[in-house]
Amino acid sequence: MKDKTPGDATESFERALARAPKDQHYVLRLFVAGTTPNSLRAIQNIRLICEEHLQGRHELEVIDIYQHAGQLAAEQVVVAPTLVKKGPLPVRRLIGDLANRNRVLAGLDIIPRPAPE
Amino acid sequence: MQTIIEQAALAELREQIRELHCRLAEAEETVHALRTGAVDAIVVSSGDGDRVYSLKGADEAYRLWIQAMAEGALTLTLHGLVLFANRQFAAMAGAPLDRVIGSLVLDFFAAEEKASFSRALARAAQGRAHAESHLLLPGGLRVPVYLSFQRLELHGMACVCVMVTDITERKAAEQALRESEARERARANEIEAIMDAVPVSVVIAHDVECRKMTGNRTMYEFRRLPNGANMSDAVPQPGDVPRMERDGVEIPHRDRPVAIAARTGEPVYDCRYDLVFPDGTRRHMLGNVVPLTGEDGVSRGAVGGFLDVTEFKRMEALLYDAQKAGSVALLAGGVAHDFNNLLTAVLGNASLLRRHVPAAHAECLDAIVHAGETAAGLTRRLLAYAGKGQVLSRMVDISGCARDINGLLRAAISRNVELRLALGQDLPAVESDPSLVEQIVTNLVINAAEAIGLETPGSVTVRTAVREIAASTIRNGINGDFLGAGRFVVIEVQDTGCGMNPDTKARIFDPFFTTKFFGRGLGLAAVAGAVKTLGGGIVIDTAPGAGATFRVLLPACDRPAVPRVTAAAAESSGVGTVLVVDDEPMIRRLASRILKEAGYRVLVAGDGDEALRIYGEDPHRIDVVLLDMSMPGLSGTAVLAALKQQHRDVKVVLMSGFGESEALRVVGTNSFLAFLQKPFHAADLPGVIASALHPEAQGKN
């Protein structure tokens, strides 16, 4: 990979973006902390997003960190709620109640990321 | 070649990198501390200031409780989205917990129950609700659950918490209970059916004091009470209740078998008592009572089963009488045999002597003959009673028979009693021995006359008639059986005497039973024996002081009656040789003398062997054998068979104290020519011998 230029990287990223929507299968894992406020909102928000944008091509697991000790370190989860996109690669983590629809869609590579300011 | 400015900038950058390294290390340390649980709280700063979130707080206890409890716990949005589920719910639903949270709760319920679940959820949105439903497991298994819904505001959000309880065991228990109840009901029905089916009166005391007593159908019918009525004496009973007696004494309430068993908790077996109904009917009861005990073993009532043994007792008495009568008959038969031989000698010799004594002494001999004949009549009655009387099968005209003995009867009864005959004409014949009919009429008339007594004037009326009995409606006075339908000749003997009470009436045919000072108690027993022999019946109509009417019904025969034939008196015309065989020397001597006087040559033999020897010496010398049937050693029957074997044409006259029918029964019809009934008159014997020697001249019956 040594000979790859930054331009190459940008190019492949653009290609990945172009390929991303419509046909890719999503594996999502949401880590929540019992019935804490952010967790409750996060569950409802990710359900809505999945139903609207990933109908029929996603798996969603919601993990109550209180009832799932031991799995957290491997997933590098520090706080809850945390949404982990396990697939398609690359792995991404989103923290919080997932109320900002655009940030979540961008974070999941469902829509292009907004240009950096 | 770096300028100073460049070196300065580089230094600043290095400083910035060092600073960033430090901050990164600090951040990593913070993260590490969080991850390793080295912090207890997180401080969150916002516009309104800092807030502290405890990582381990007061709510942990409740969270752990919810997680650990045996019931399933759910937190749902009002639309049924699972925001929280504990492991128990996931286990009940058969799904991994991480597939449960974030899913729709309806997905875990059976299709037909989704609507009712949604309605319960909608009700819960207003407050609380309960429901029963079924979880649908991946394999298709359905788990019954009880759902308790409660609306809850969580952090400003309307939610519904649901407690889910697995009620598989409860449902199974309910089902088991229902099945057990159904079994109990079926069992109760069976017991009721059994109770109704058994022909035994069953009574149940439902408490120790017997305040409530019910019974089965048989019991209510027996007590003449409506089904289900309380039979306890503690409550007023409709009408009069039957009295419970033992040995004629009323049994007090507390001493009755059911009361004893209920009170003491001990069974009472084989209890006997009489129930006396208001109409006077008395029933003998026999039964057992067992206590009904509760689970603690303490009595709470009793059950008794009782049989009406009135009929059994009656049959038992009849059987006893029959056995008694049977042994008496055996005795009578034995006595009569010996007695007959004696009478044969007395009568035979007396009648023989009568021919040779002057008229002045004849009176004495007549008295002897008369006494002998009376004794012979008594013997005949004994034999008739024993069922071995002479039963000749002849067509007898009953009216003619009664007319024949009219004179005899008048002589036999007291002078204050008038004998009236009202005899039917052209009655059908009865298949009988004439002497049996004579016995029946004679004994009934004598009995009737004796009922009137010696002082009071009275009358005895003998009527004969024919009567059709259509159905079995008439009970035989002898044994209580119904007489069969058919045509009967009736001999009615009515007296104006003292009549009988029921007890006397019931025993009147018992041998040796008599109400008379001088009675022998055999007259009516002989009548009963004779009537039984003829297949007839007796009906008695009597009351104390109202006289008595005996009606003897004898089966009518289609064949016409034949006139009575007496042995022809063939006097002094005997020709031929007679072998007299009898073990009794008296009889041998008597017979020899009578036959010799009649002109016969006589040989004698004292037993069967001697008879065979004498006959065997020269069969052609002997014209007829007079053979006694009852002899010790070789019996008359055996001698007859042996003679027949030696000489097919041997002529034999049998004689016996038992009747001709008995002889016929033993040796068959064609093996002898004539029969001589013992005791016999001197005049009878030559005629019988003559009829055997010259059957063509006699017109034998």
Boltz contact constraints between the chains, C-beta under 6 A:
constraints:
  - contact:
      token1: [A, 34]
      token2: [B, 63]
      max_distance: 6.0
  - contact:
      token1: [A, 35]
      token2: [B, 75]
      max_distance: 6.0
  - contact:
      token1: [A, 35]
      token2: [B, 84]
      max_distance: 6.0
  - contact:
      token1: [A, 35]
      token2: [B, 154]
      max_distance: 6.0
  - contact:
      token1: [A, 37]
      token2: [B, 155]
      max_distance: 6.0
  - contact:
      token1: [A, 40]
      token2: [B, 83]
      max_distance: 6.0
  - contact:
      token1: [A, 43]
      token2: [B, 83]
      max_distance: 6.0
  - contact:
      token1: [A, 43]
      token2: [B, 102]
      max_distance: 6.0
  - contact:
      token1: [A, 60]
      token2: [B, 102]
      max_distance: 6.0
  - contact:
      token1: [A, 61]
      token2: [B, 98]
      max_distance: 6.0
  - contact:
      token1: [A, 62]
      token2: [B, 98]
      max_distance: 6.0
  - contact:
      token1: [A, 62]
      token2: [B, 101]
      max_distance: 6.0
  - contact:
      token1: [A, 62]
      token2: [B, 102]
      max_distance: 6.0
  - contact:
      token1: [A, 63]
      token2: [B, 98]
      max_distance: 6.0
  - contact:
      token1: [A, 78]
      token2: [B, 31]
      max_distance: 6.0
  - contact:
      token1: [A, 78]
      token2: [B, 34]
      max_distance: 6.0
  - contact:
      token1: [A, 78]
      token2: [B, 35]
      max_distance: 6.0
